[in-house]
Amino acid sequence: MTPLKRKQLSRAMVFTGFTLPALVAILISVEIPFLMSVFSSFTKWNGLDRAQTFIGLENYKELILDDLDMWKAFGFTLRLTLGSVIVTNITALLLAVLLDSDLKGKNTLRAAYYVPNIISLIIIGYIWRFIFSAGFESFYQITGLEFFMFSWLGDVKLVYFSVLMVSVWHSLGFYLVVYIAGLQTVPRDLIEAAMIDGASAVGRFFRVTLPLIMPSITVSVFHSLSNGLKAFDVIFSLTNGGPGNSTTTIALDIYRTAFVINRFGYGTAKSVILFLIILILSLFQVRMFKQREVEV
């Protein structure tokens, strides 16, 4: 064996030694359970019995043709995802531009915005549930504003905005950090050149800064899109899908199907559909945004 081949073999063994444990862990904890879930989606199973009755595509037929609650949950999930993606990313980008400037106390503000992201969404949901009830009632007694006496979690017309506000409030700090990191990679000489050419602050942002931070926008939109489609924690603790089923998301509907009414096979069929929806939308979004990225 030549020295070159011996060196390549040594590198391959080192690479395998470092990656194999992670690969095995991923296979055991993610890939194999996923494949087992796909198989379960073709069965009639309550999740408790050892025996699974194979029924082919019956679960998928029922899901597509008969399950109106699932499609209602799908519609609300899309509305919530669209709202959270737009509001979160626009707000985070505007705040990032502000906190990337020479603003006094900007480091403290960055930390303050990021703190909610550290807290579990389950806890966040229960905190805001208290605020919307007892907290707003106290604010009404102090200010007399009727705004605080609206039924924020009981009115079908308002509960969407309540859930959206809590979701944005919780996740804003994460995307803020991503956008600040992107803004700090923009070459200052390009900004200075645009200023010399007489470009306004708005013009510099849209013509120079925004195209150069498209990788950060791609990442942020991807994460907010996938997180919106998987929304469960905040809904479970804040509204539990109510009032009625008006705020039930796909993930919450899957949870109820599998673990409340014990139709585990049917629930896994729904989870496979959710996986495919997230995969298709994410691939489309990433491909579309990647085409708009530019290199310096």
C-alpha positions as CSV (number, residue, x, y, z in Angstrom):
1,M,0.0,0.0,0.0
2,T,1.4,3.4,-1.0
3,P,1.8,6.2,1.5
4,L,-1.0,8.2,-0.2
5,K,-3.5,5.3,0.0
6,R,-2.4,4.6,3.6
7,K,-3.1,8.3,4.5
8,Q,-6.5,8.2,2.7
9,L,-7.4,5.0,4.6
10,S,-6.4,6.6,7.9
11,R,-8.6,9.7,7.2
12,A,-11.5,7.5,6.2
13,M,-11.2,5.5,9.4
14,V,-11.1,8.7,11.5
15,F,-14.1,10.1,9.7
16,T,-16.0,6.8,10.2
17,G,-15.1,6.7,13.9
18,F,-16.5,10.2,14.4
19,T,-19.6,9.9,12.3
20,L,-20.7,6.3,13.0
21,P,-21.9,6.8,16.6
22,A,-24.0,9.8,15.5
23,L,-25.4,7.8,12.5
24,V,-26.3,4.9,14.7
25,A,-28.0,7.2,17.2
26,I,-30.0,8.9,14.4
27,L,-31.0,5.6,12.9
28,I,-32.2,4.2,16.3
29,S,-34.0,7.4,17.5
30,V,-35.3,8.9,14.3
31,E,-35.2,6.8,11.1
32,I,-36.3,3.4,12.4
33,P,-39.2,4.8,14.4
34,F,-40.2,6.9,11.4
35,L,-40.3,3.8,9.1
36,M,-42.2,1.9,11.8
37,S,-44.7,4.8,11.9
38,V,-45.1,4.7,8.1
39,F,-45.9,0.9,8.4
40,S,-48.4,1.6,11.3
41,S,-50.2,4.1,9.0
42,F,-51.4,1.1,6.9
43,T,-52.8,-0.7,10.0
44,K,-55.7,-0.6,12.4
45,W,-54.1,-0.4,15.8
46,N,-54.9,1.2,19.1
47,G,-51.3,1.6,20.1
48,L,-51.6,-0.9,23.0
49,D,-52.2,-4.3,21.5
50,R,-49.3,-6.2,20.1
51,A,-51.2,-7.2,17.0
52,Q,-51.6,-4.7,14.2
53,T,-54.2,-5.4,11.5
54,F,-53.0,-4.5,8.1
55,I,-55.8,-2.5,6.2
56,G,-53.9,-1.0,3.3
57,L,-54.9,2.5,2.3
58,E,-58.1,2.6,4.3
59,N,-56.7,5.2,6.8
60,Y,-55.6,7.5,4.0
61,K,-59.0,7.1,2.2
62,E,-60.8,8.1,5.4
63,L,-58.5,11.0,6.0
64,I,-58.9,12.4,2.5
65,L,-62.6,11.7,1.9
66,D,-64.3,11.7,5.4
67,D,-62.3,13.5,8.0
68,L,-63.7,17.1,7.9
69,D,-62.1,18.0,11.3
70,M,-58.7,17.2,9.9
71,W,-59.1,19.6,6.9
72,K,-60.5,22.2,9.2
73,A,-57.4,21.8,11.4
74,F,-55.3,22.0,8.2
75,G,-56.9,25.3,7.2
76,F,-56.3,26.9,10.7
77,T,-52.7,25.6,10.6
78,L,-52.1,27.3,7.3
79,R,-53.6,30.5,8.5
80,L,-51.5,30.5,11.7
81,T,-48.4,29.5,9.7
82,L,-48.9,32.3,7.1
83,G,-49.5,34.9,9.8
84,S,-46.6,33.8,12.0
85,V,-44.1,33.7,9.1
86,I,-45.0,37.1,7.8
87,V,-45.4,38.9,11.2
88,T,-42.4,37.2,12.9
89,N,-39.9,37.7,10.0
90,I,-40.9,41.3,9.2
91,T,-40.9,42.3,12.9
92,A,-37.6,40.5,13.6
93,L,-35.9,42.1,10.5
94,L,-37.0,45.6,11.5
95,L,-35.8,45.1,15.1
96,A,-32.6,43.7,13.8
97,V,-31.9,46.7,11.7
98,L,-32.7,48.9,14.7
99,L,-30.5,46.9,17.1
100,D,-27.6,46.7,14.6
101,S,-27.3,50.5,14.6
102,D,-25.6,52.7,17.2
103,L,-28.5,52.4,19.7
104,K,-27.8,52.9,23.4
105,G,-28.5,49.8,25.4
106,K,-28.9,47.6,22.3
107,N,-27.1,44.6,24.0
108,T,-29.6,44.6,26.8
109,L,-32.5,44.8,24.4
110,R,-31.1,41.9,22.4
111,A,-31.0,39.8,25.5
112,A,-34.5,40.9,26.6
113,Y,-36.0,39.9,23.2
114,Y,-34.3,36.5,23.3
115,V,-35.4,35.6,26.8
116,P,-38.9,34.3,25.9
117,N,-37.3,31.9,23.4
118,I,-35.6,30.2,26.2
119,I,-38.8,29.3,28.0
120,S,-40.8,26.3,27.1
121,L,-43.9,27.0,24.9
122,I,-46.0,24.9,27.3
123,I,-45.1,27.3,30.1
124,I,-45.5,30.3,27.8
125,G,-49.0,29.2,27.0
126,Y,-50.1,28.9,30.6
127,I,-48.5,32.3,31.4
128,W,-50.4,34.0,28.6
129,R,-53.6,32.1,29.5
130,F,-53.4,33.8,32.9
131,I,-52.6,37.2,31.4
132,F,-55.5,37.1,29.0
133,S,-57.9,36.4,31.9
134,A,-56.8,37.7,35.3
135,G,-54.1,40.0,34.0
136,F,-56.3,41.8,31.4
137,E,-59.0,42.1,34.0
138,S,-56.6,43.9,36.4
139,F,-55.5,46.2,33.5
140,Y,-59.2,47.0,32.8
141,Q,-59.8,48.0,36.5
142,I,-56.8,50.3,36.3
143,T,-57.3,51.9,32.9
144,G,-61.0,51.4,32.2
145,L,-60.2,50.4,28.6
146,E,-62.8,48.0,27.1
147,F,-60.0,46.5,25.0
148,F,-58.9,44.5,28.1
149,M,-62.4,43.0,28.6
150,F,-62.6,41.4,25.2
151,S,-62.8,37.6,25.3
152,W,-59.4,37.0,23.8
153,L,-59.5,33.2,24.2
154,G,-63.3,32.7,24.1
155,D,-64.2,34.7,21.0
156,V,-63.7,32.8,17.7
157,K,-62.9,36.0,15.9
158,L,-60.2,37.1,18.4
159,V,-58.6,33.8,19.5
160,Y,-56.6,33.5,16.2
161,F,-54.9,36.9,16.9
162,S,-54.3,35.8,20.5
163,V,-52.5,32.6,19.5
164,L,-50.6,34.5,16.7
165,M,-49.4,37.2,19.2
166,V,-48.2,34.6,21.7
167,S,-46.4,32.6,19.0
168,V,-44.7,35.7,17.6
169,W,-43.7,37.0,21.1
170,H,-42.1,33.7,21.9
171,S,-40.1,33.1,18.7
172,L,-39.1,36.7,17.9
173,G,-35.8,36.6,19.7
174,F,-34.5,33.6,17.8
175,Y,-35.1,35.2,14.4
176,L,-33.8,38.5,15.6
177,V,-30.4,36.9,16.4
178,V,-30.3,35.3,12.9
179,Y,-31.0,38.6,11.2
180,I,-28.5,40.5,13.3
181,A,-25.9,37.9,12.4
182,G,-26.8,38.4,8.7
183,L,-26.6,42.2,8.9
184,Q,-23.2,42.0,10.4
185,T,-21.9,40.1,7.4
186,V,-22.8,42.9,5.0
187,P,-19.5,44.5,3.8
188,R,-19.4,48.1,5.1
189,D,-17.6,49.3,2.0
190,L,-20.6,48.5,-0.1
191,I,-22.8,50.5,2.2
192,E,-20.3,53.4,2.1
193,A,-20.2,53.2,-1.7
194,A,-24.0,53.4,-1.9
195,M,-23.9,56.4,0.5
196,I,-21.4,58.2,-1.8
197,D,-23.6,57.5,-4.8
198,G,-26.4,59.3,-3.0
199,A,-28.6,56.4,-2.0
200,S,-31.0,57.0,0.8
201,A,-31.2,54.8,3.9
202,V,-34.3,53.1,2.5
203,G,-32.7,52.6,-0.9
204,R,-29.5,51.2,0.7
205,F,-31.5,48.7,2.7
206,F,-33.6,47.4,-0.2
207,R,-30.9,47.5,-2.9
208,V,-27.8,46.6,-1.0
209,T,-28.5,45.1,2.4
210,L,-31.6,43.0,1.7
211,P,-30.2,41.0,-1.2
212,L,-27.0,40.3,0.8
213,I,-28.9,38.9,3.8
214,M,-31.1,36.6,1.7
215,P,-29.4,33.5,3.3
216,S,-30.6,34.7,6.7
217,I,-34.0,35.3,5.3
218,T,-34.0,31.8,3.8
219,V,-33.1,30.2,7.1
220,S,-35.6,32.2,9.1
221,V,-38.5,31.6,6.8
222,F,-37.7,27.9,6.6
223,H,-37.7,27.6,10.4
224,S,-40.8,29.7,10.9
225,L,-42.6,27.8,8.2
226,S,-41.8,24.4,9.6
227,N,-42.5,25.5,13.2
228,G,-45.8,27.0,12.2
229,L,-47.0,23.8,10.5
230,K,-45.9,21.7,13.5
231,A,-47.5,24.1,16.1
232,F,-48.7,22.1,19.1
233,D,-47.3,23.3,22.5
234,V,-48.7,26.8,22.5
235,I,-52.2,25.6,21.3
236,F,-52.3,22.8,23.8
237,S,-51.6,25.0,26.8
238,L,-53.2,28.2,25.7
239,T,-56.5,27.1,24.1
240,N,-56.5,23.3,23.9
241,G,-58.0,23.8,20.4
242,G,-60.9,25.9,21.6
243,P,-63.3,27.5,21.6
244,G,-64.8,24.4,20.0
245,N,-62.3,23.2,17.5
246,S,-61.5,26.7,16.1
247,T,-57.8,26.7,17.0
248,T,-57.1,23.0,16.6
249,T,-53.9,22.5,14.5
250,I,-52.9,19.4,12.6
251,A,-50.4,18.4,15.3
252,L,-53.1,18.7,18.0
253,D,-55.6,16.7,15.9
254,I,-53.0,14.0,15.5
255,Y,-52.4,13.9,19.3
256,R,-56.1,13.6,20.0
257,T,-56.5,10.9,17.3
258,A,-53.6,8.7,18.5
259,F,-53.6,9.2,22.3
260,V,-57.2,10.3,23.2
261,I,-59.4,8.1,21.1
262,N,-56.6,5.5,20.7
263,R,-56.6,5.3,16.9
264,F,-52.9,5.0,16.7
265,G,-52.8,3.7,13.1
266,Y,-55.0,6.5,11.8
267,G,-53.0,9.0,13.8
268,T,-49.8,7.9,12.2
269,A,-51.4,8.2,8.8
270,K,-52.2,11.8,9.6
271,S,-48.6,12.4,10.8
272,V,-47.2,11.0,7.5
273,I,-49.4,13.4,5.6
274,L,-48.2,16.3,7.8
275,F,-44.6,15.2,7.1
276,L,-45.2,15.3,3.4
277,I,-46.9,18.7,3.6
278,I,-43.9,20.2,5.6
279,L,-41.4,18.5,3.2
280,I,-43.1,19.8,0.0
281,L,-43.7,23.4,1.3
282,S,-40.2,23.6,2.8
283,L,-38.4,22.4,-0.4
284,F,-40.5,24.8,-2.5
285,Q,-39.7,27.7,-0.1
286,V,-36.0,27.0,0.1
287,R,-35.6,26.6,-3.6
288,M,-37.5,29.8,-4.3
289,F,-35.5,31.8,-1.8
290,K,-32.2,30.3,-2.8
291,Q,-32.7,31.6,-6.4
292,R,-32.8,35.2,-4.9
293,E,-29.5,34.9,-3.0
294,V,-26.5,36.8,-4.2
295,E,-22.8,36.4,-3.5
296,V,-20.5,39.3,-2.7
